Amino acid sequence: MPCQPRLDAPGTLHHVMIRGIEGQRVFRDTQDRKDFITRTRILAWPFLEYHVHGF
C-alpha cells in the first residue's frame, strides 16, 4: 500500500532524519553541531554520531 501524502500545514510537525553518506559522520566537530542547532528550528532531537532524528 503506497504512503499517503504528508500533511503540510502551518504548525504541523514532521519527522526528519539526516544520515551521513556511506556511514560517514554528519557533523565535522562540536562547532559544526552547534551551528546546526542554532540555524535549525527543531523541537526535540537525538544527535547520534552517524545520523540525526528531529521533530
PyMOL Python script that loads the backbone (N, CA, C, O; Angstrom):
from pymol import cmd

cmd.read_pdbstr("""\
ATOM      1  N   MET A   1       0.850  -1.179   0.000  1.00  0.00           N
ATOM      2  CA  MET A   1       0.000   0.000   0.000  1.00  0.00           C
ATOM      3  C   MET A   1       0.893   1.239   0.000  1.00  0.00           C
ATOM      4  O   MET A   1       1.756   1.361   0.870  1.00  0.00           O
ATOM      5  N   PRO A   2       0.718   2.143  -0.930  1.00  0.00           N
ATOM      6  CA  PRO A   2       1.563   3.332  -1.008  1.00  0.00           C
ATOM      7  C   PRO A   2       1.323   4.271   0.182  1.00  0.00           C
ATOM      8  O   PRO A   2       0.241   4.292   0.768  1.00  0.00           O
ATOM      9  N   CYS A   3       2.349   5.035   0.518  1.00  0.00           N
ATOM     10  CA  CYS A   3       2.230   6.026   1.597  1.00  0.00           C
ATOM     11  C   CYS A   3       1.306   7.159   1.170  1.00  0.00           C
ATOM     12  O   CYS A   3       1.250   7.527  -0.003  1.00  0.00           O
ATOM     13  N   GLN A   4       0.596   7.695   2.128  1.00  0.00           N
ATOM     14  CA  GLN A   4      -0.274   8.840   1.865  1.00  0.00           C
ATOM     15  C   GLN A   4       0.579  10.107   1.839  1.00  0.00           C
ATOM     16  O   GLN A   4       1.627  10.150   2.483  1.00  0.00           O
ATOM     17  N   PRO A   5       0.154  11.133   1.112  1.00  0.00           N
ATOM     18  CA  PRO A   5       0.899  12.399   1.115  1.00  0.00           C
ATOM     19  C   PRO A   5       0.957  12.977   2.525  1.00  0.00           C
ATOM     20  O   PRO A   5       0.025  12.808   3.311  1.00  0.00           O
ATOM     21  N   ARG A   6       2.057  13.662   2.841  1.00  0.00           N
ATOM     22  CA  ARG A   6       2.203  14.300   4.147  1.00  0.00           C
ATOM     23  C   ARG A   6       1.249  15.469   4.291  1.00  0.00           C
ATOM     24  O   ARG A   6       0.954  16.177   3.328  1.00  0.00           O
ATOM     25  N   LEU A   7       0.774  15.655   5.510  1.00  0.00           N
ATOM     26  CA  LEU A   7       0.000  16.844   5.830  1.00  0.00           C
ATOM     27  C   LEU A   7       0.998  17.979   5.983  1.00  0.00           C
ATOM     28  O   LEU A   7       1.849  17.933   6.871  1.00  0.00           O
ATOM     29  N   ASP A   8       0.912  18.982   5.150  1.00  0.00           N
ATOM     30  CA  ASP A   8       1.867  20.089   5.198  1.00  0.00           C
ATOM     31  C   ASP A   8       1.095  21.385   5.411  1.00  0.00           C
ATOM     32  O   ASP A   8       0.763  22.092   4.460  1.00  0.00           O
ATOM     33  N   ALA A   9       0.818  21.680   6.670  1.00  0.00           N
ATOM     34  CA  ALA A   9       0.086  22.886   7.030  1.00  0.00           C
ATOM     35  C   ALA A   9       0.881  23.621   8.101  1.00  0.00           C
ATOM     36  O   ALA A   9       1.678  22.999   8.804  1.00  0.00           O
ATOM     37  N   PRO A  10       0.683  24.930   8.243  1.00  0.00           N
ATOM     38  CA  PRO A  10       1.404  25.668   9.280  1.00  0.00           C
ATOM     39  C   PRO A  10       1.210  25.024  10.649  1.00  0.00           C
ATOM     40  O   PRO A  10       0.088  24.705  11.043  1.00  0.00           O
ATOM     41  N   GLY A  11       2.305  24.839  11.362  1.00  0.00           N
ATOM     42  CA  GLY A  11       2.258  24.263  12.700  1.00  0.00           C
ATOM     43  C   GLY A  11       2.312  22.747  12.739  1.00  0.00           C
ATOM     44  O   GLY A  11       2.346  22.164  13.823  1.00  0.00           O
ATOM     45  N   THR A  12       2.320  22.094  11.585  1.00  0.00           N
ATOM     46  CA  THR A  12       2.383  20.639  11.536  1.00  0.00           C
ATOM     47  C   THR A  12       3.802  20.173  11.832  1.00  0.00           C
ATOM     48  O   THR A  12       4.765  20.727  11.302  1.00  0.00           O
ATOM     49  N   LEU A  13       3.930  19.147  12.683  1.00  0.00           N
ATOM     50  CA  LEU A  13       5.244  18.581  12.987  1.00  0.00           C
ATOM     51  C   LEU A  13       5.602  17.530  11.948  1.00  0.00           C
ATOM     52  O   LEU A  13       4.732  16.814  11.453  1.00  0.00           O
ATOM     53  N   HIS A  14       6.876  17.441  11.623  1.00  0.00           N
ATOM     54  CA  HIS A  14       7.375  16.432  10.695  1.00  0.00           C
ATOM     55  C   HIS A  14       8.544  15.715  11.339  1.00  0.00           C
ATOM     56  O   HIS A  14       9.331  16.320  12.066  1.00  0.00           O
ATOM     57  N   HIS A  15       8.654  14.429  11.069  1.00  0.00           N
ATOM     58  CA  HIS A  15       9.815  13.660  11.494  1.00  0.00           C
ATOM     59  C   HIS A  15      10.869  13.836  10.407  1.00  0.00           C
ATOM     60  O   HIS A  15      10.598  13.608   9.228  1.00  0.00           O
ATOM     61  N   VAL A  16      12.056  14.236  10.802  1.00  0.00           N
ATOM     62  CA  VAL A  16      13.143  14.479   9.857  1.00  0.00           C
ATOM     63  C   VAL A  16      14.315  13.604  10.249  1.00  0.00           C
ATOM     64  O   VAL A  16      14.636  13.483  11.431  1.00  0.00           O
ATOM     65  N   MET A  17      14.955  12.994   9.263  1.00  0.00           N
ATOM     66  CA  MET A  17      16.130  12.183   9.546  1.00  0.00           C
ATOM     67  C   MET A  17      17.238  12.560   8.579  1.00  0.00           C
ATOM     68  O   MET A  17      17.005  12.699   7.378  1.00  0.00           O
ATOM     69  N   ILE A  18      18.432  12.722   9.102  1.00  0.00           N
ATOM     70  CA  ILE A  18      19.602  13.059   8.297  1.00  0.00           C
ATOM     71  C   ILE A  18      20.617  11.945   8.511  1.00  0.00           C
ATOM     72  O   ILE A  18      20.917  11.589   9.651  1.00  0.00           O
ATOM     73  N   ARG A  19      21.144  11.396   7.431  1.00  0.00           N
ATOM     74  CA  ARG A  19      22.159  10.346   7.541  1.00  0.00           C
ATOM     75  C   ARG A  19      23.413  10.755   6.790  1.00  0.00           C
ATOM     76  O   ARG A  19      23.347  11.406   5.747  1.00  0.00           O
ATOM     77  N   GLY A  20      24.548  10.366   7.335  1.00  0.00           N
ATOM     78  CA  GLY A  20      25.808  10.569   6.645  1.00  0.00           C
ATOM     79  C   GLY A  20      25.906   9.607   5.471  1.00  0.00           C
ATOM     80  O   GLY A  20      25.434   8.473   5.563  1.00  0.00           O
ATOM     81  N   ILE A  21      26.498  10.030   4.390  1.00  0.00           N
ATOM     82  CA  ILE A  21      26.654   9.195   3.202  1.00  0.00           C
ATOM     83  C   ILE A  21      27.624   8.062   3.507  1.00  0.00           C
ATOM     84  O   ILE A  21      28.711   8.296   4.035  1.00  0.00           O
ATOM     85  N   GLU A  22      27.240   6.856   3.181  1.00  0.00           N
ATOM     86  CA  GLU A  22      28.061   5.657   3.379  1.00  0.00           C
ATOM     87  C   GLU A  22      28.579   5.551   4.811  1.00  0.00           C
ATOM     88  O   GLU A  22      29.732   5.181   5.035  1.00  0.00           O
ATOM     89  N   GLY A  23      27.716   5.879   5.784  1.00  0.00           N
ATOM     90  CA  GLY A  23      28.086   5.743   7.187  1.00  0.00           C
ATOM     91  C   GLY A  23      29.014   6.818   7.722  1.00  0.00           C
ATOM     92  O   GLY A  23      29.523   6.696   8.837  1.00  0.00           O
ATOM     93  N   GLN A  24      29.245   7.880   6.938  1.00  0.00           N
ATOM     94  CA  GLN A  24      30.116   8.954   7.402  1.00  0.00           C
ATOM     95  C   GLN A  24      29.395   9.798   8.442  1.00  0.00           C
ATOM     96  O   GLN A  24      28.165   9.802   8.507  1.00  0.00           O
ATOM     97  N   ARG A  25      30.152  10.501   9.242  1.00  0.00           N
ATOM     98  CA  ARG A  25      29.591  11.377  10.254  1.00  0.00           C
ATOM     99  C   ARG A  25      28.854  12.542   9.611  1.00  0.00           C
ATOM    100  O   ARG A  25      29.223  13.015   8.536  1.00  0.00           O
ATOM    101  N   VAL A  26      27.800  12.997  10.294  1.00  0.00           N
ATOM    102  CA  VAL A  26      27.009  14.117   9.801  1.00  0.00           C
ATOM    103  C   VAL A  26      27.685  15.441  10.151  1.00  0.00           C
ATOM    104  O   VAL A  26      27.639  16.384   9.361  1.00  0.00           O
ATOM    105  N   PHE A  27      28.311  15.521  11.321  1.00  0.00           N
ATOM    106  CA  PHE A  27      28.945  16.760  11.785  1.00  0.00           C
ATOM    107  C   PHE A  27      30.453  16.579  11.846  1.00  0.00           C
ATOM    108  O   PHE A  27      30.946  15.522  12.240  1.00  0.00           O
ATOM    109  N   ARG A  28      31.182  17.619  11.454  1.00  0.00           N
ATOM    110  CA  ARG A  28      32.644  17.563  11.478  1.00  0.00           C
ATOM    111  C   ARG A  28      33.194  17.642  12.894  1.00  0.00           C
ATOM    112  O   ARG A  28      34.149  16.946  13.241  1.00  0.00           O
ATOM    113  N   ASP A  29      32.573  18.509  13.720  1.00  0.00           N
ATOM    114  CA  ASP A  29      33.071  18.725  15.079  1.00  0.00           C
ATOM    115  C   ASP A  29      31.971  19.349  15.928  1.00  0.00           C
ATOM    116  O   ASP A  29      30.844  19.525  15.464  1.00  0.00           O
ATOM    117  N   THR A  30      32.300  19.680  17.169  1.00  0.00           N
ATOM    118  CA  THR A  30      31.309  20.252  18.081  1.00  0.00           C
ATOM    119  C   THR A  30      30.767  21.574  17.578  1.00  0.00           C
ATOM    120  O   THR A  30      29.570  21.830  17.712  1.00  0.00           O
ATOM    121  N   GLN A  31      31.600  22.417  17.007  1.00  0.00           N
ATOM    122  CA  GLN A  31      31.135  23.705  16.491  1.00  0.00           C
ATOM    123  C   GLN A  31      30.167  23.515  15.333  1.00  0.00           C
ATOM    124  O   GLN A  31      29.175  24.237  15.230  1.00  0.00           O
ATOM    125  N   ASP A  32      30.441  22.566  14.476  1.00  0.00           N
ATOM    126  CA  ASP A  32      29.537  22.259  13.360  1.00  0.00           C
ATOM    127  C   ASP A  32      28.173  21.834  13.898  1.00  0.00           C
ATOM    128  O   ASP A  32      27.146  22.242  13.356  1.00  0.00           O
ATOM    129  N   ARG A  33      28.145  21.024  14.950  1.00  0.00           N
ATOM    130  CA  ARG A  33      26.889  20.596  15.573  1.00  0.00           C
ATOM    131  C   ARG A  33      26.166  21.779  16.198  1.00  0.00           C
ATOM    132  O   ARG A  33      24.946  21.888  16.072  1.00  0.00           O
ATOM    133  N   LYS A  34      26.895  22.671  16.872  1.00  0.00           N
ATOM    134  CA  LYS A  34      26.281  23.864  17.483  1.00  0.00           C
ATOM    135  C   LYS A  34      25.686  24.773  16.412  1.00  0.00           C
ATOM    136  O   LYS A  34      24.601  25.323  16.604  1.00  0.00           O
ATOM    137  N   ASP A  35      26.374  24.936  15.301  1.00  0.00           N
ATOM    138  CA  ASP A  35      25.852  25.744  14.194  1.00  0.00           C
ATOM    139  C   ASP A  35      24.540  25.167  13.671  1.00  0.00           C
ATOM    140  O   ASP A  35      23.606  25.914  13.379  1.00  0.00           O
ATOM    141  N   PHE A  36      24.465  23.856  13.553  1.00  0.00           N
ATOM    142  CA  PHE A  36      23.238  23.204  13.100  1.00  0.00           C
ATOM    143  C   PHE A  36      22.095  23.497  14.062  1.00  0.00           C
ATOM    144  O   PHE A  36      20.986  23.810  13.629  1.00  0.00           O
ATOM    145  N   ILE A  37      22.353  23.401  15.358  1.00  0.00           N
ATOM    146  CA  ILE A  37      21.323  23.646  16.372  1.00  0.00           C
ATOM    147  C   ILE A  37      20.812  25.077  16.304  1.00  0.00           C
ATOM    148  O   ILE A  37      19.606  25.303  16.393  1.00  0.00           O
ATOM    149  N   THR A  38      21.712  26.052  16.149  1.00  0.00           N
ATOM    150  CA  THR A  38      21.296  27.456  16.151  1.00  0.00           C
ATOM    151  C   THR A  38      20.593  27.863  14.852  1.00  0.00           C
ATOM    152  O   THR A  38      19.817  28.818  14.855  1.00  0.00           O
ATOM    153  N   ARG A  39      20.843  27.170  13.760  1.00  0.00           N
ATOM    154  CA  ARG A  39      20.247  27.544  12.467  1.00  0.00           C
ATOM    155  C   ARG A  39      19.014  26.736  12.107  1.00  0.00           C
ATOM    156  O   ARG A  39      18.389  26.995  11.078  1.00  0.00           O
ATOM    157  N   THR A  40      18.654  25.768  12.927  1.00  0.00           N
ATOM    158  CA  THR A  40      17.547  24.874  12.607  1.00  0.00           C
ATOM    159  C   THR A  40      16.512  24.925  13.721  1.00  0.00           C
ATOM    160  O   THR A  40      16.865  24.864  14.899  1.00  0.00           O
ATOM    161  N   ARG A  41      15.250  25.035  13.363  1.00  0.00           N
ATOM    162  CA  ARG A  41      14.186  25.034  14.362  1.00  0.00           C
ATOM    163  C   ARG A  41      13.707  23.599  14.558  1.00  0.00           C
ATOM    164  O   ARG A  41      12.912  23.080  13.775  1.00  0.00           O
ATOM    165  N   ILE A  42      14.201  22.981  15.603  1.00  0.00           N
ATOM    166  CA  ILE A  42      13.858  21.604  15.927  1.00  0.00           C
ATOM    167  C   ILE A  42      13.397  21.571  17.370  1.00  0.00           C
ATOM    168  O   ILE A  42      14.052  22.144  18.241  1.00  0.00           O
ATOM    169  N   LEU A  43      12.284  20.910  17.637  1.00  0.00           N
ATOM    170  CA  LEU A  43      11.737  20.853  18.992  1.00  0.00           C
ATOM    171  C   LEU A  43      12.418  19.795  19.851  1.00  0.00           C
ATOM    172  O   LEU A  43      12.608  20.008  21.048  1.00  0.00           O
ATOM    173  N   ALA A  44      12.784  18.677  19.273  1.00  0.00           N
ATOM    174  CA  ALA A  44      13.444  17.606  20.016  1.00  0.00           C
ATOM    175  C   ALA A  44      14.286  16.794  19.049  1.00  0.00           C
ATOM    176  O   ALA A  44      13.901  16.615  17.894  1.00  0.00           O
ATOM    177  N   TRP A  45      15.428  16.299  19.505  1.00  0.00           N
ATOM    178  CA  TRP A  45      16.279  15.501  18.635  1.00  0.00           C
ATOM    179  C   TRP A  45      17.278  14.707  19.456  1.00  0.00           C
ATOM    180  O   TRP A  45      17.677  15.146  20.535  1.00  0.00           O
ATOM    181  N   PRO A  46      17.690  13.547  18.964  1.00  0.00           N
ATOM    182  CA  PRO A  46      18.886  12.881  19.477  1.00  0.00           C
ATOM    183  C   PRO A  46      19.985  13.073  18.436  1.00  0.00           C
ATOM    184  O   PRO A  46      19.760  12.823  17.251  1.00  0.00           O
ATOM    185  N   PHE A  47      21.142  13.504  18.849  1.00  0.00           N
ATOM    186  CA  PHE A  47      22.272  13.610  17.935  1.00  0.00           C
ATOM    187  C   PHE A  47      23.120  12.361  18.095  1.00  0.00           C
ATOM    188  O   PHE A  47      23.734  12.141  19.139  1.00  0.00           O
ATOM    189  N   LEU A  48      23.145  11.563  17.069  1.00  0.00           N
ATOM    190  CA  LEU A  48      23.958  10.363  17.060  1.00  0.00           C
ATOM    191  C   LEU A  48      25.140  10.636  16.153  1.00  0.00           C
ATOM    192  O   LEU A  48      25.123  11.584  15.367  1.00  0.00           O
ATOM    193  N   GLU A  49      26.141   9.827  16.258  1.00  0.00           N
ATOM    194  CA  GLU A  49      27.356  10.100  15.505  1.00  0.00           C
ATOM    195  C   GLU A  49      27.138  10.069  13.988  1.00  0.00           C
ATOM    196  O   GLU A  49      27.736  10.856  13.254  1.00  0.00           O
ATOM    197  N   TYR A  50      26.289   9.166  13.532  1.00  0.00           N
ATOM    198  CA  TYR A  50      26.146   8.990  12.095  1.00  0.00           C
ATOM    199  C   TYR A  50      24.797   9.388  11.522  1.00  0.00           C
ATOM    200  O   TYR A  50      24.603   9.326  10.308  1.00  0.00           O
ATOM    201  N   HIS A  51      23.854   9.799  12.378  1.00  0.00           N
ATOM    202  CA  HIS A  51      22.588  10.309  11.867  1.00  0.00           C
ATOM    203  C   HIS A  51      21.856  11.092  12.940  1.00  0.00           C
ATOM    204  O   HIS A  51      22.198  11.019  14.121  1.00  0.00           O
ATOM    205  N   VAL A  52      20.835  11.850  12.517  1.00  0.00           N
ATOM    206  CA  VAL A  52      20.059  12.728  13.401  1.00  0.00           C
ATOM    207  C   VAL A  52      18.581  12.501  13.108  1.00  0.00           C
ATOM    208  O   VAL A  52      18.186  12.360  11.950  1.00  0.00           O
ATOM    209  N   HIS A  53      17.773  12.465  14.149  1.00  0.00           N
ATOM    210  CA  HIS A  53      16.320  12.459  14.012  1.00  0.00           C
ATOM    211  C   HIS A  53      15.823  13.740  14.642  1.00  0.00           C
ATOM    212  O   HIS A  53      16.395  14.188  15.636  1.00  0.00           O
ATOM    213  N   GLY A  54      14.783  14.345  14.104  1.00  0.00           N
ATOM    214  CA  GLY A  54      14.241  15.564  14.695  1.00  0.00           C
ATOM    215  C   GLY A  54      12.748  15.696  14.490  1.00  0.00           C
ATOM    216  O   GLY A  54      12.181  15.099  13.575  1.00  0.00           O
ATOM    217  N   PHE A  55      12.119  16.476  15.340  1.00  0.00           N
ATOM    218  CA  PHE A  55      10.684  16.782  15.236  1.00  0.00           C
ATOM    219  C   PHE A  55      10.494  18.267  15.351  1.00  0.00           C
ATOM    220  O   PHE A  55       9.365  18.752  15.291  1.00  0.00           O
TER     221      PHE A  55
END
""", "prot")
cmd.dss("prot")
cmd.show_as("cartoon", "prot")
cmd.util.cbc("prot")
cmd.orient("prot")
